[in-house]
Amino acid sequence: VRSCADVSRLQLEEASNAPSEERTLAVLFCDIREFTPFVDKNLAYDVVHILNRFFMAVGDAILVNNGIIYQYVGDQIVGLFGVGGDAPEKSCLDALRCGLGTLATLKDLNAELSADFGLTLDIGVGAHCGPLIVGMMGHPSQRQFTAVGDAMNVASRIESANKGTLFLDEIGE
């Protein structure tokens, strides 16, 4: 029996062994709102502890919904859906379920954080589906799996504009 993390690793290995190619994937961005003031007022150890709890909660939602954790950028996590070759419609539904799961999980996480630290997190979630070039890119000695394309930019802009709800934008083929 394989865990969600094992499946995600297999999806990433499959994608990273192939030459760069265009694929239609769903992208989900999730970011903590107003995190900089929290960082300014707290010890780095506490900040890392809370980030790790947040990344675990959202990461689980990504993995359970057939996605891969693509990257962490500060207090942001990015998931990709469809890397294993799923149809774009399924990838969109997986990203949508992940976003809804993230919002539900946030309630539980906020209850814990409120009890432990006297704080709650607000997040923005945005998703978009569209063509991306995926594959190994970068310096020849340190290449890494990368996804590039306007769909990434659109998903990021949706997340930035989002104020506590989920918005999924899908483009047609």
C-alpha positions as CSV (number, residue, x, y, z in Angstrom):
1,V,0.0,0.0,0.0
2,R,1.4,3.4,-1.0
3,S,0.9,6.6,0.9
4,C,-0.1,9.8,-0.7
5,A,3.5,11.1,-0.3
6,D,4.8,8.0,-2.1
7,V,2.4,8.6,-5.0
8,S,3.4,12.3,-5.1
9,R,7.1,11.3,-5.3
10,L,6.3,8.8,-8.1
11,Q,4.4,11.5,-10.0
12,L,7.4,13.9,-9.6
13,E,9.9,11.2,-10.7
14,E,7.8,10.5,-13.8
15,A,7.6,14.1,-14.7
16,S,11.3,14.9,-13.9
17,N,12.6,12.0,-16.0
18,A,10.8,13.2,-19.1
19,P,12.1,16.0,-21.4
20,S,10.5,19.4,-20.9
21,E,7.1,19.4,-22.5
22,E,3.8,21.4,-22.5
23,R,1.1,19.9,-20.3
24,T,-2.2,21.3,-19.1
25,L,-2.1,21.3,-15.3
26,A,-4.0,22.8,-12.4
27,V,-2.0,25.0,-10.1
28,L,-3.0,26.0,-6.5
29,F,-1.3,28.7,-4.5
30,C,-2.0,29.2,-0.8
31,D,-0.5,32.0,1.2
32,I,-0.8,33.3,4.8
33,R,-2.2,36.8,5.0
34,E,-0.4,39.4,7.1
35,F,2.4,37.0,8.1
36,T,5.2,39.6,8.1
37,P,3.9,41.4,11.2
38,F,3.7,38.0,13.0
39,V,7.3,37.2,12.0
40,D,8.4,40.7,13.2
41,K,6.9,40.1,16.7
42,N,7.9,36.4,17.3
43,L,10.9,34.2,17.7
44,A,12.1,32.5,14.6
45,Y,11.6,29.2,16.3
46,D,7.9,29.9,16.8
47,V,7.6,31.1,13.2
48,V,9.1,28.0,11.8
49,H,7.0,25.8,14.1
50,I,3.8,27.5,12.9
51,L,4.9,27.4,9.2
52,N,5.6,23.7,9.5
53,R,2.1,23.1,11.0
54,F,0.6,25.2,8.2
55,F,2.6,23.4,5.5
56,M,1.6,20.0,6.9
57,A,-2.1,20.9,6.9
58,V,-2.1,22.3,3.3
59,G,0.4,19.7,2.1
60,D,-1.8,16.9,3.2
61,A,-4.7,18.5,1.3
62,I,-2.5,18.6,-1.8
63,L,-1.3,15.1,-1.5
64,V,-4.7,13.6,-0.7
65,N,-6.1,15.2,-3.8
66,N,-3.6,13.7,-6.2
67,G,-1.3,16.7,-6.3
68,I,2.3,17.2,-5.7
69,I,3.8,19.8,-3.4
70,Y,5.6,21.9,-6.0
71,Q,7.4,24.5,-3.8
72,Y,7.4,26.6,-0.7
73,V,8.1,30.3,-1.0
74,G,8.2,32.0,2.4
75,D,4.8,31.4,3.9
76,Q,3.3,30.2,0.6
77,I,2.8,26.6,-0.7
78,V,2.2,25.7,-4.3
79,G,0.6,22.5,-5.5
80,L,0.4,21.0,-9.0
81,F,-2.3,18.7,-10.2
82,G,-2.2,16.5,-13.2
83,V,1.6,15.9,-13.3
84,G,0.9,12.2,-13.5
85,G,-1.0,12.6,-16.7
86,D,-4.6,13.1,-15.4
87,A,-7.1,14.8,-17.7
88,P,-7.4,18.6,-17.2
89,E,-11.0,18.2,-15.9
90,K,-9.9,15.8,-13.2
91,S,-6.9,18.0,-12.3
92,C,-9.2,21.0,-11.9
93,L,-11.5,19.1,-9.6
94,D,-8.6,17.8,-7.6
95,A,-7.3,21.4,-7.2
96,L,-10.8,22.6,-6.2
97,R,-11.2,19.8,-3.6
98,C,-7.7,20.7,-2.3
99,G,-8.7,24.3,-1.9
100,L,-11.9,23.5,-0.1
101,G,-10.1,21.0,2.1
102,T,-7.5,23.6,2.9
103,L,-10.2,26.0,4.0
104,A,-11.8,23.3,6.2
105,T,-8.4,22.2,7.6
106,L,-7.6,25.8,8.5
107,K,-10.5,25.9,11.0
108,D,-8.9,23.0,12.9
109,L,-5.4,24.5,12.6
110,N,-6.7,27.9,13.8
111,A,-8.3,26.3,16.9
112,E,-4.9,24.7,17.8
113,L,-3.0,27.9,17.1
114,S,-5.4,30.0,19.1
115,A,-5.0,27.7,22.1
116,D,-1.2,27.4,21.8
117,F,-0.3,30.9,20.6
118,G,-3.3,33.1,20.8
119,L,-3.4,33.6,17.0
120,T,-5.3,32.6,14.0
121,L,-4.2,32.5,10.4
122,D,-6.0,34.0,7.4
123,I,-5.1,32.6,4.0
124,G,-5.6,33.3,0.3
125,V,-6.2,30.4,-2.0
126,G,-6.2,30.6,-5.8
127,A,-6.1,28.0,-8.5
128,H,-6.0,28.0,-12.3
129,C,-5.7,25.4,-15.0
130,G,-3.8,25.9,-18.2
131,P,-0.8,25.0,-20.3
132,L,2.6,24.9,-18.6
133,I,6.1,23.8,-19.7
134,V,7.3,21.3,-17.2
135,G,10.5,19.5,-16.8
136,M,14.0,19.7,-15.5
137,M,15.4,23.3,-15.8
138,G,18.2,25.3,-14.4
139,H,22.0,25.2,-14.2
140,P,23.3,22.0,-15.6
141,S,24.8,21.0,-12.2
142,Q,21.7,21.8,-10.2
143,R,18.6,21.2,-12.4
144,Q,15.3,20.9,-10.7
145,F,11.7,20.1,-11.7
146,T,10.1,23.4,-12.8
147,A,6.7,24.5,-14.2
148,V,6.7,27.7,-16.3
149,G,3.8,29.5,-18.0
150,D,1.1,32.0,-17.8
151,A,-1.1,29.6,-15.8
152,M,1.3,29.9,-12.9
153,N,1.1,33.7,-13.1
154,V,-2.7,33.7,-13.2
155,A,-3.0,31.3,-10.3
156,S,-0.7,33.5,-8.2
157,R,-2.7,36.6,-9.1
158,I,-5.9,34.9,-8.2
159,E,-4.5,33.9,-4.8
160,S,-3.2,37.5,-4.2
161,A,-6.6,39.0,-5.0
162,N,-8.4,36.5,-2.9
163,K,-9.6,37.5,0.5
164,G,-10.5,34.4,2.4
165,T,-12.4,32.4,-0.2
166,L,-11.5,30.0,-2.9
167,F,-11.7,30.9,-6.6
168,L,-10.9,28.4,-9.3
169,D,-10.4,29.7,-12.8
170,E,-10.3,27.2,-15.7
171,I,-9.5,27.9,-19.3
172,G,-10.9,25.8,-22.1
173,E,-8.6,23.9,-24.5
